[in-house]
Amino acid sequence: MPKNVTIKKKIKPFDKVIKVPGDKSLSIRWALLASQAIGKSKAFNLLRSEDVLNTLKGLRKLGVKIKIYKSYCEIDGVGINGFKYKKNLTIDAGNSGTFGRLILALLIKSPYKIKLIGDKSLSRRDFSRVIDPLKEFGANFYPNNKSTLPFYIQGTNFIRPIKYFEKKGSAQIKSCIMLASLNSPGATKIIAKKSRNHTEILYKFLKLPIKVISKKELDLIEINGEKKIYPFNYNIPSDISSSAFFIVLTLLSKNSYLVIKDVNINSSRTGCIDILNKMGANIIFKNKKKYKGEKTADIHIRSRNSFKPINCPTKYNTSAIDEFLIIFLVAAKAKGISYFKNLEELNQKESPRLKLGSKILNMIGIKTKLTNSSITIYGNPNLKLTKSFEIKNYFKDHRVMALSTIAALTLGGKRWKIHNSDSINTSFPTFFKILKDLGAKIN
């Protein structure tokens, strides 16, 4: 049965150093690329969340040998198109849009139909965004014109390189095309709206033949496929999306200071930091390093007594897309009106996040104006909560659950009851443990 949590008290001042688990985007990409290498690859600090574990289960079903030890995960890669395909095979992506969409790219030579399924939340999400380019490579999907799970994919031996214009700023679409290009002879070319670039960095680190030309708003990517991948070890840096909850917890708490160690600060992921600093936070990166193409740092955060509103520049949208819910909570405490636009991609996540974010703010007494792609938040720096609140019917979206928890611990109120708290296990299973280590009282 799903668990619920109850919170009755704000968190007390803290001065701590923490480490959050490995980056989910990198954990899943490492597993997929390690499966395509020839030989054994190891990942340290691999995120042990449901999304990543479902990735490993799916790869095992395709004949990949995987061992999970206390401190690392080992994958014995089968090489490009080395999967062992069986008839009547079903791959369960669970809640993971990243795994669900990216695994399709590695199945485009399957001689049999493979069924892809997911949980209720994932089964509502749009897969046409990756089906369309994969059809151009030569893959087949059944039933025809079905864009949500469940469906079947069947590959072909006649894969062809493609040219594709990725207009949504979706790293999943871009990465899907890049992974599919591994099975394609010749050059695949992508014109892509800016989005997180972990796959490009990994390709460069693996010495795969990739060219990237970065323009102001677009990246021009060219990949030559059918190249051998050598096994590789990877120490996965901590996830900035998970860190964002503790950054805002610290900003909104009284007299608190926090250091988060060894976090991935890839510039395609740090829009959250840029936005919060524009709102008056003073978040600092120290001990900066570069690890296999990815930038890392220790993040230092101190409590703030006041915040400025923001007319959020859309240039930060793709680099903060997973953090907007928690940014909205800071806007609720700002002195003035904040405006965020062109956020229709938020509604393509685990839930209609824009709508649910507005609903929770309204619940705690914050006025908002909402459209399908924008939200206006009328901040109240003197916000005082005295009532009880209950959070439910939110599609078990782990980020909505975490937002509600941080709101309860920083804004107070008589009592918060948050349903389906185990939804956090999809991406951040140690979330509550770290909160308790910081002194949070959670039942």
C-alpha positions in Angstrom: 0.0 0.0 0.0 1.2 3.6 -0.7 2.6 5.3 2.3 1.6 8.8 3.6 3.6 11.3 5.7 2.5 13.8 8.3 4.4 17.0 9.1 3.4 19.2 12.0 6.5 21.4 12.6 8.8 23.5 10.6 12.4 22.4 10.3 14.7 24.0 12.9 17.9 25.9 11.9 20.7 23.6 10.5 24.3 23.9 9.5 25.2 20.7 7.6 27.1 19.1 4.7 25.2 16.5 2.7 25.6 14.4 -0.5 22.6 13.5 -2.6 22.5 10.4 -4.9 23.8 10.1 -8.4 22.3 12.0 -11.3 19.3 10.2 -12.8 19.9 11.3 -16.4 23.5 10.2 -16.3 22.7 6.9 -14.4 20.3 5.8 -17.1 22.5 7.0 -20.0 25.5 5.2 -18.5 23.5 2.0 -18.3 22.2 2.2 -21.9 25.6 3.0 -23.4 27.5 0.4 -21.2 25.1 -2.2 -22.5 26.2 -1.3 -26.1 29.9 -1.5 -25.2 31.9 -4.7 -25.6 33.1 -5.7 -22.1 32.6 -4.8 -18.5 31.8 -1.2 -17.4 31.4 -0.1 -13.8 29.4 2.9 -12.4 30.0 4.2 -8.9 27.4 6.4 -7.1 24.7 5.0 -9.5 21.3 6.2 -8.5 19.4 3.2 -7.0 15.9 4.6 -7.7 13.0 2.7 -9.3 13.6 4.4 -12.6 17.2 3.2 -12.8 16.4 -0.2 -11.5 13.7 -0.6 -14.1 16.4 0.3 -16.7 18.6 -2.5 -15.4 15.7 -5.0 -15.4 14.8 -4.1 -19.0 18.4 -4.5 -20.1 18.6 -7.9 -18.4 15.5 -9.0 -20.3 17.5 -8.2 -23.5 20.4 -10.5 -22.4 22.7 -8.1 -20.7 24.5 -9.4 -17.6 24.4 -6.9 -14.7 25.7 -7.2 -11.2 24.9 -4.7 -8.4 27.4 -4.5 -5.6 27.3 -2.3 -2.5 29.5 0.4 -4.0 29.1 0.0 -7.7 27.2 -1.6 -10.6 28.8 -3.7 -13.3 27.4 -4.2 -16.8 28.9 -6.7 -19.2 28.1 -5.0 -22.5 26.9 -7.0 -25.6 28.0 -4.5 -28.2 25.9 -2.4 -30.6 22.9 -4.5 -31.7 24.1 -7.3 -29.5 20.8 -7.8 -27.5 19.3 -11.3 -27.4 15.9 -10.9 -28.8 13.1 -13.3 -27.9 9.5 -13.7 -29.1 6.7 -12.2 -26.9 9.1 -10.0 -25.0 7.7 -7.2 -22.8 9.8 -4.4 -21.4 8.3 -2.5 -18.4 9.6 1.1 -18.2 7.6 1.7 -14.9 7.5 5.5 -14.4 10.6 6.3 -16.4 10.0 8.5 -19.5 13.8 8.6 -20.0 14.2 4.8 -20.1 10.9 4.2 -21.9 11.8 6.6 -24.7 15.5 5.9 -25.0 15.3 2.1 -25.0 13.2 2.3 -28.2 16.2 3.7 -30.0 18.3 0.6 -29.2 15.5 -1.8 -30.4 15.3 -0.6 -34.0 16.9 -3.8 -35.3 14.7 -6.2 -33.3 13.5 -9.0 -35.6 10.5 -9.5 -33.4 7.8 -7.3 -32.0 8.7 -6.1 -28.5 5.9 -4.7 -26.2 6.7 -1.6 -24.2 4.6 -0.9 -21.1 4.7 1.5 -18.2 2.7 2.6 -15.1 -0.5 4.7 -15.2 1.4 8.0 -15.2 3.8 7.0 -18.0 1.0 5.5 -20.0 -0.6 8.9 -20.3 2.5 10.5 -21.7 3.2 11.3 -25.4 5.6 8.9 -27.2 4.9 10.2 -30.7 7.8 12.6 -30.1 10.2 9.6 -30.4 8.1 7.3 -32.5 8.2 9.8 -35.4 12.0 10.0 -35.8 12.4 6.3 -35.2 10.0 5.6 -38.0 12.2 7.7 -40.2 15.1 5.4 -39.3 13.0 2.4 -40.4 11.5 1.1 -37.2 7.8 0.0 -37.1 5.2 0.6 -34.4 2.0 -1.2 -33.7 -0.9 -0.4 -33.5 -0.4 2.3 -36.2 -0.9 5.9 -35.0 -0.9 5.0 -31.3 1.2 7.5 -29.3 0.8 6.2 -25.7 1.8 3.0 -24.0 1.3 0.1 -24.4 2.5 -0.5 -28.0 4.9 -2.7 -29.9 8.1 -1.8 -31.7 9.6 -4.0 -34.4 12.9 -3.2 -36.1 14.4 -3.7 -39.5 17.8 -4.6 -40.9 17.5 -1.7 -43.3 18.3 1.2 -41.0 19.0 4.5 -42.7 20.5 7.7 -41.3 18.2 10.7 -41.0 18.1 14.4 -40.8 15.8 15.7 -38.0 14.7 19.1 -36.6 14.1 18.8 -32.9 11.9 21.8 -32.0 10.7 21.1 -28.4 14.0 21.4 -26.5 13.7 17.8 -25.3 16.9 16.0 -24.4 14.9 12.7 -24.6 14.0 13.2 -28.2 17.6 14.3 -29.1 19.2 11.5 -27.1 16.8 8.9 -28.7 17.9 10.0 -32.2 21.5 9.9 -31.1 21.2 6.4 -29.7 19.4 5.2 -32.8 22.2 6.6 -34.9 24.5 4.0 -33.4 22.8 1.3 -35.5 22.7 3.4 -38.6 25.4 3.6 -41.4 26.4 7.0 -42.5 25.8 10.4 -40.9 22.7 11.3 -38.9 22.1 15.0 -38.5 20.1 16.8 -35.9 19.1 20.4 -35.6 18.1 20.7 -31.9 16.7 23.3 -29.8 18.9 23.8 -26.7 18.5 21.1 -24.0 20.6 19.1 -21.5 23.6 17.7 -23.3 24.7 14.7 -21.3 24.5 12.4 -24.3 26.7 14.6 -26.4 29.3 14.8 -23.6 29.3 11.0 -23.1 29.7 10.4 -26.9 32.7 12.7 -26.9 34.2 11.0 -23.9 33.7 7.6 -25.6 35.4 9.0 -28.7 32.4 8.3 -30.9 32.4 10.2 -34.1 30.2 13.2 -33.2 30.4 16.9 -34.2 28.5 19.6 -32.4 28.2 23.2 -33.5 26.6 25.4 -30.9 24.5 28.3 -32.2 22.7 30.8 -30.0 19.4 28.9 -29.8 20.2 25.7 -31.6 22.8 22.9 -31.7 23.8 21.3 -35.0 24.8 17.6 -34.3 26.2 15.1 -36.7 26.9 11.4 -35.7 28.5 8.7 -37.8 27.1 5.3 -36.6 28.1 1.7 -36.4 31.2 2.4 -34.4 32.5 0.2 -31.6 32.0 1.3 -28.0 34.7 0.4 -25.5 33.8 -0.4 -21.9 34.1 2.5 -19.5 34.0 3.2 -15.7 32.0 6.2 -14.4 31.7 7.9 -11.0 28.3 9.6 -11.4 28.1 13.1 -9.9 25.2 14.0 -7.6 21.9 15.1 -9.2 21.2 18.9 -9.3 17.4 18.3 -9.7 17.4 16.4 -6.4 19.7 19.0 -4.8 17.2 21.7 -5.8 14.8 20.6 -3.0 17.5 21.1 -0.3 18.6 24.4 -1.9 15.1 25.8 -1.5 14.7 24.2 1.9 17.7 26.1 3.1 16.7 29.4 1.4 13.3 29.4 3.0 14.4 28.1 6.5 15.7 30.4 9.2 19.4 30.8 10.1 20.5 27.8 8.1 23.5 26.9 6.0 24.0 23.9 3.7 26.8 22.5 1.6 25.9 19.8 -1.1 28.9 17.9 -2.2 30.0 17.0 -5.7 27.0 18.1 -7.7 26.7 18.0 -11.5 26.7 21.7 -12.6 26.5 21.1 -16.3 25.3 24.5 -17.7 22.4 22.8 -19.5 21.0 21.9 -16.0 21.7 25.0 -13.8 18.9 27.2 -14.9 17.4 26.7 -11.4 20.5 28.3 -9.8 20.5 31.2 -12.2 16.8 31.9 -11.6 17.1 31.7 -7.8 20.1 33.9 -7.7 18.2 36.5 -9.8 15.5 36.4 -7.2 18.0 37.3 -4.4 19.5 34.0 -3.4 23.3 33.8 -3.1 24.1 30.3 -4.2 27.8 29.7 -4.6 29.8 27.0 -6.4 33.0 26.0 -4.8 35.6 23.3 -5.5 34.8 23.3 -9.2 36.1 20.3 -11.2 35.7 18.7 -14.6 35.0 15.0 -14.7 34.9 13.2 -18.1 33.4 16.3 -19.7 30.9 17.1 -16.9 31.4 20.0 -14.6 30.9 19.4 -10.8 31.1 21.5 -7.7 30.1 21.8 -4.1 27.0 24.0 -3.7 26.9 26.4 -0.8 23.5 27.9 0.3 22.5 30.2 3.1 19.0 31.3 4.3 17.6 34.5 2.9 15.1 36.8 4.5 13.6 38.2 1.3 13.3 37.4 -2.4 12.7 39.5 -5.5 10.0 38.6 -8.0 11.1 37.6 -11.5 9.9 37.9 -15.0 11.7 34.7 -15.9 13.7 34.8 -19.1 12.6 31.9 -21.3 16.3 31.1 -22.0 16.3 29.3 -18.7 13.3 27.1 -19.4 15.0 24.0 -20.7 17.8 24.1 -18.1 15.3 24.4 -15.3 12.4 22.3 -16.6 12.5 19.8 -13.7 12.9 22.4 -11.0 10.1 24.9 -11.8 7.7 23.5 -9.2 10.2 24.2 -6.4 11.1 27.6 -7.9 7.4 28.5 -7.8 7.5 28.0 -4.0 10.2 30.7 -3.7 8.1 33.0 -6.0 5.3 32.5 -3.5 7.5 34.2 -0.8 8.8 37.0 -3.1 7.8 40.6 -2.7 5.9 41.2 -5.9 4.6 39.4 -9.0 6.6 36.7 -10.8 5.8 35.5 -14.3 6.9 32.3 -16.0 6.0 31.6 -19.7 6.4 29.1 -22.5 6.2 26.2 -20.0 3.9 23.9 -21.9 6.6 21.2 -21.7 5.9 21.0 -17.9 2.6 19.3 -18.8 4.4 16.5 -20.6 6.0 15.3 -17.4 4.7 12.8 -14.9 1.7 15.0 -14.2 0.2 18.3 -15.5 2.8 20.1 -13.3 1.9 23.6 -14.2 -1.7 23.1 -13.1 -0.8 21.2 -10.0 1.8 23.7 -9.0 -0.8 26.5 -9.2 -3.3 24.4 -7.3 -0.9 23.9 -4.3 0.0 27.6 -4.3 -3.7 28.5 -4.2 -4.3 26.0 -1.4 -1.8 27.9 0.8 -3.3 31.3 0.0 -1.1 32.4 -2.9 -3.0 34.0 -5.9 -2.0 32.8 -9.4 -3.1 33.3 -13.0 -2.7 30.2 -15.1 -2.7 29.4 -18.8 -1.8 26.3 -20.7 1.8 27.5 -20.9 2.3 30.2 -18.3 1.8 31.1 -14.6 1.7 34.4 -12.8 2.4 34.2 -9.1 1.5 37.0 -6.7 4.1 36.6 -4.0 3.4 37.2 -0.3 6.6 37.6 1.8 4.5 37.7 5.0 2.7 34.4 4.3 1.6 32.7 7.5 0.0 29.3 7.5 -2.3 28.2 10.3 -4.6 25.6 8.7 -4.1 21.9 7.9 -3.4 20.8 4.4 -3.8 17.5 2.5 -2.0 16.7 -0.7 -3.5 13.9 -2.8 -4.6 13.1 -6.3 -1.4 14.3 -7.9 -0.7 11.3 -10.2 2.0 10.1 -7.8 4.4 12.7 -9.3 7.5 12.6 -7.1 8.3 16.3 -7.7 4.8 17.3 -6.5 5.3 15.2 -3.4 8.7 16.7 -2.7 7.5 20.2 -3.3 4.7 19.7 -0.8 7.2 18.3 1.8 9.5 21.3 1.4 6.5 23.7 1.7 5.4 22.0 4.9 8.9 22.1 6.5 9.5 25.8 5.6 6.0 27.5 5.7 4.5 25.6 8.6 0.8 25.2 9.2 -1.2 23.1 11.7 -0.6 19.8 9.9 0.3 18.6 6.4 -0.8 15.1 5.3 0.9 14.1 2.0 -0.4 10.9 0.3 1.6 8.5 -1.8 5.0 9.6 -0.3 6.6 6.4 -1.7 6.3 8.0 -5.2 9.7 9.6 -4.3 11.3 6.2 -4.9 11.1 6.7 -8.6 13.9 9.2 -8.5 15.2 9.9 -4.9 14.7 7.0 -2.5 16.9 8.6 0.2 14.9 12.0 0.2 13.3 11.5 3.6 16.4 10.1 5.2 18.4 13.2 4.3 15.6 15.4 5.5 15.6 13.6 8.9 19.4 13.9 9.1 18.9 17.7 8.7 16.5 17.6 11.7 13.1 17.4 10.0 10.3 15.8 12.1 8.4 13.6 9.7 5.9 10.9 10.7 
